[in-house]
Amino acid sequence: MMAQQDDEAHAKGIMMRDERYKYISRTLGGDELYDLEADPGETTNRVQDPALMPVLSRMRLDMLKWLQATDDVVPFDYDQRFTPEMLWARVRRMVPAGKEDEVRQMIADNVSFPVLMNYCRTLSE
């Protein structure tokens, strides 16, 4: 039951690798970078390692180029499948009573779902 309420567990993510490194990017939660040669079990996330910043930058750029070349076109219109009531149901447990009006206004203003979720997370920390 807890996994169903863990938004990071269900967030969209993408992974790429080369001969030595594996990079994982997610819409929610932190990115990950593994040195598969030194750590084949992927137990040490090295995304913050200054020595690997050139590798991380290269892999992020390669991922962006691949996404631009292969990803679907993003529609210009707001996706109305997610009603304000549906969005509120997703975030209400994270919103303290004093912030309810503010979050409902964000929903009414069509703030994107990832931005809304990230903001609500900061309220519950």
MODELLER restraints for C-alpha pairs under 7 A, 6 or more apart:
rsr = mdl.restraints
at = mdl.atoms
rsr.add(forms.Gaussian(group=physical.xy_distance, feature=features.Distance(at['CA:3:A'], at['CA:9:A']), mean=6.79, stdev=0.5))
rsr.add(forms.Gaussian(group=physical.xy_distance, feature=features.Distance(at['CA:8:A'], at['CA:28:A']), mean=5.56, stdev=0.5))
rsr.add(forms.Gaussian(group=physical.xy_distance, feature=features.Distance(at['CA:8:A'], at['CA:29:A']), mean=5.96, stdev=0.5))
rsr.add(forms.Gaussian(group=physical.xy_distance, feature=features.Distance(at['CA:11:A'], at['CA:26:A']), mean=6.66, stdev=0.5))
rsr.add(forms.Gaussian(group=physical.xy_distance, feature=features.Distance(at['CA:11:A'], at['CA:27:A']), mean=6.01, stdev=0.5))
rsr.add(forms.Gaussian(group=physical.xy_distance, feature=features.Distance(at['CA:11:A'], at['CA:28:A']), mean=5.84, stdev=0.5))
rsr.add(forms.Gaussian(group=physical.xy_distance, feature=features.Distance(at['CA:12:A'], at['CA:26:A']), mean=5.82, stdev=0.5))
rsr.add(forms.Gaussian(group=physical.xy_distance, feature=features.Distance(at['CA:12:A'], at['CA:27:A']), mean=5.65, stdev=0.5))
rsr.add(forms.Gaussian(group=physical.xy_distance, feature=features.Distance(at['CA:13:A'], at['CA:25:A']), mean=5.55, stdev=0.5))
rsr.add(forms.Gaussian(group=physical.xy_distance, feature=features.Distance(at['CA:13:A'], at['CA:26:A']), mean=4.04, stdev=0.5))
rsr.add(forms.Gaussian(group=physical.xy_distance, feature=features.Distance(at['CA:13:A'], at['CA:27:A']), mean=6.21, stdev=0.5))
rsr.add(forms.Gaussian(group=physical.xy_distance, feature=features.Distance(at['CA:14:A'], at['CA:24:A']), mean=5.81, stdev=0.5))
rsr.add(forms.Gaussian(group=physical.xy_distance, feature=features.Distance(at['CA:14:A'], at['CA:25:A']), mean=5.41, stdev=0.5))
rsr.add(forms.Gaussian(group=physical.xy_distance, feature=features.Distance(at['CA:14:A'], at['CA:26:A']), mean=6.42, stdev=0.5))
rsr.add(forms.Gaussian(group=physical.xy_distance, feature=features.Distance(at['CA:15:A'], at['CA:23:A']), mean=5.68, stdev=0.5))
rsr.add(forms.Gaussian(group=physical.xy_distance, feature=features.Distance(at['CA:15:A'], at['CA:24:A']), mean=4.35, stdev=0.5))
rsr.add(forms.Gaussian(group=physical.xy_distance, feature=features.Distance(at['CA:15:A'], at['CA:25:A']), mean=6.34, stdev=0.5))
rsr.add(forms.Gaussian(group=physical.xy_distance, feature=features.Distance(at['CA:16:A'], at['CA:22:A']), mean=5.90, stdev=0.5))
rsr.add(forms.Gaussian(group=physical.xy_distance, feature=features.Distance(at['CA:16:A'], at['CA:23:A']), mean=5.44, stdev=0.5))
rsr.add(forms.Gaussian(group=physical.xy_distance, feature=features.Distance(at['CA:16:A'], at['CA:24:A']), mean=6.60, stdev=0.5))
rsr.add(forms.Gaussian(group=physical.xy_distance, feature=features.Distance(at['CA:17:A'], at['CA:23:A']), mean=6.04, stdev=0.5))
rsr.add(forms.Gaussian(group=physical.xy_distance, feature=features.Distance(at['CA:20:A'], at['CA:35:A']), mean=6.00, stdev=0.5))
rsr.add(forms.Gaussian(group=physical.xy_distance, feature=features.Distance(at['CA:20:A'], at['CA:36:A']), mean=5.27, stdev=0.5))
rsr.add(forms.Gaussian(group=physical.xy_distance, feature=features.Distance(at['CA:20:A'], at['CA:37:A']), mean=5.70, stdev=0.5))
rsr.add(forms.Gaussian(group=physical.xy_distance, feature=features.Distance(at['CA:21:A'], at['CA:33:A']), mean=6.98, stdev=0.5))
rsr.add(forms.Gaussian(group=physical.xy_distance, feature=features.Distance(at['CA:21:A'], at['CA:34:A']), mean=5.60, stdev=0.5))
rsr.add(forms.Gaussian(group=physical.xy_distance, feature=features.Distance(at['CA:21:A'], at['CA:35:A']), mean=4.78, stdev=0.5))
rsr.add(forms.Gaussian(group=physical.xy_distance, feature=features.Distance(at['CA:21:A'], at['CA:36:A']), mean=5.46, stdev=0.5))
rsr.add(forms.Gaussian(group=physical.xy_distance, feature=features.Distance(at['CA:22:A'], at['CA:33:A']), mean=5.64, stdev=0.5))
rsr.add(forms.Gaussian(group=physical.xy_distance, feature=features.Distance(at['CA:22:A'], at['CA:34:A']), mean=5.16, stdev=0.5))
rsr.add(forms.Gaussian(group=physical.xy_distance, feature=features.Distance(at['CA:22:A'], at['CA:35:A']), mean=6.72, stdev=0.5))
rsr.add(forms.Gaussian(group=physical.xy_distance, feature=features.Distance(at['CA:22:A'], at['CA:36:A']), mean=6.85, stdev=0.5))
rsr.add(forms.Gaussian(group=physical.xy_distance, feature=features.Distance(at['CA:23:A'], at['CA:32:A']), mean=5.72, stdev=0.5))
rsr.add(forms.Gaussian(group=physical.xy_distance, feature=features.Distance(at['CA:23:A'], at['CA:33:A']), mean=4.55, stdev=0.5))
rsr.add(forms.Gaussian(group=physical.xy_distance, feature=features.Distance(at['CA:23:A'], at['CA:34:A']), mean=6.61, stdev=0.5))
rsr.add(forms.Gaussian(group=physical.xy_distance, feature=features.Distance(at['CA:23:A'], at['CA:59:A']), mean=6.94, stdev=0.5))
rsr.add(forms.Gaussian(group=physical.xy_distance, feature=features.Distance(at['CA:24:A'], at['CA:31:A']), mean=5.60, stdev=0.5))
rsr.add(forms.Gaussian(group=physical.xy_distance, feature=features.Distance(at['CA:24:A'], at['CA:32:A']), mean=5.03, stdev=0.5))
rsr.add(forms.Gaussian(group=physical.xy_distance, feature=features.Distance(at['CA:24:A'], at['CA:33:A']), mean=6.47, stdev=0.5))
rsr.add(forms.Gaussian(group=physical.xy_distance, feature=features.Distance(at['CA:25:A'], at['CA:31:A']), mean=4.78, stdev=0.5))
rsr.add(forms.Gaussian(group=physical.xy_distance, feature=features.Distance(at['CA:25:A'], at['CA:32:A']), mean=6.73, stdev=0.5))
rsr.add(forms.Gaussian(group=physical.xy_distance, feature=features.Distance(at['CA:31:A'], at['CA:47:A']), mean=6.78, stdev=0.5))
rsr.add(forms.Gaussian(group=physical.xy_distance, feature=features.Distance(at['CA:32:A'], at['CA:45:A']), mean=5.56, stdev=0.5))
rsr.add(forms.Gaussian(group=physical.xy_distance, feature=features.Distance(at['CA:32:A'], at['CA:46:A']), mean=6.91, stdev=0.5))
rsr.add(forms.Gaussian(group=physical.xy_distance, feature=features.Distance(at['CA:32:A'], at['CA:47:A']), mean=5.40, stdev=0.5))
rsr.add(forms.Gaussian(group=physical.xy_distance, feature=features.Distance(at['CA:33:A'], at['CA:45:A']), mean=5.46, stdev=0.5))
rsr.add(forms.Gaussian(group=physical.xy_distance, feature=features.Distance(at['CA:33:A'], at['CA:46:A']), mean=5.21, stdev=0.5))
rsr.add(forms.Gaussian(group=physical.xy_distance, feature=features.Distance(at['CA:33:A'], at['CA:47:A']), mean=4.77, stdev=0.5))
rsr.add(forms.Gaussian(group=physical.xy_distance, feature=features.Distance(at['CA:34:A'], at['CA:42:A']), mean=5.82, stdev=0.5))
rsr.add(forms.Gaussian(group=physical.xy_distance, feature=features.Distance(at['CA:34:A'], at['CA:44:A']), mean=6.66, stdev=0.5))
rsr.add(forms.Gaussian(group=physical.xy_distance, feature=features.Distance(at['CA:34:A'], at['CA:45:A']), mean=5.60, stdev=0.5))
rsr.add(forms.Gaussian(group=physical.xy_distance, feature=features.Distance(at['CA:34:A'], at['CA:46:A']), mean=5.89, stdev=0.5))
rsr.add(forms.Gaussian(group=physical.xy_distance, feature=features.Distance(at['CA:36:A'], at['CA:42:A']), mean=6.77, stdev=0.5))
rsr.add(forms.Gaussian(group=physical.xy_distance, feature=features.Distance(at['CA:84:A'], at['CA:107:A']), mean=6.09, stdev=0.5))
rsr.add(forms.Gaussian(group=physical.xy_distance, feature=features.Distance(at['CA:84:A'], at['CA:108:A']), mean=6.81, stdev=0.5))
rsr.add(forms.Gaussian(group=physical.xy_distance, feature=features.Distance(at['CA:91:A'], at['CA:117:A']), mean=6.88, stdev=0.5))
rsr.add(forms.Gaussian(group=physical.xy_distance, feature=features.Distance(at['CA:91:A'], at['CA:120:A']), mean=6.72, stdev=0.5))
rsr.add(forms.Gaussian(group=physical.xy_distance, feature=features.Distance(at['CA:94:A'], at['CA:120:A']), mean=5.81, stdev=0.5))
rsr.add(forms.Gaussian(group=physical.xy_distance, feature=features.Distance(at['CA:94:A'], at['CA:121:A']), mean=6.42, stdev=0.5))
rsr.add(forms.Gaussian(group=physical.xy_distance, feature=features.Distance(at['CA:94:A'], at['CA:123:A']), mean=6.76, stdev=0.5))
rsr.add(forms.Gaussian(group=physical.xy_distance, feature=features.Distance(at['CA:94:A'], at['CA:124:A']), mean=5.32, stdev=0.5))
rsr.add(forms.Gaussian(group=physical.xy_distance, feature=features.Distance(at['CA:95:A'], at['CA:120:A']), mean=6.13, stdev=0.5))
rsr.add(forms.Gaussian(group=physical.xy_distance, feature=features.Distance(at['CA:95:A'], at['CA:123:A']), mean=6.30, stdev=0.5))
rsr.add(forms.Gaussian(group=physical.xy_distance, feature=features.Distance(at['CA:95:A'], at['CA:124:A']), mean=6.61, stdev=0.5))
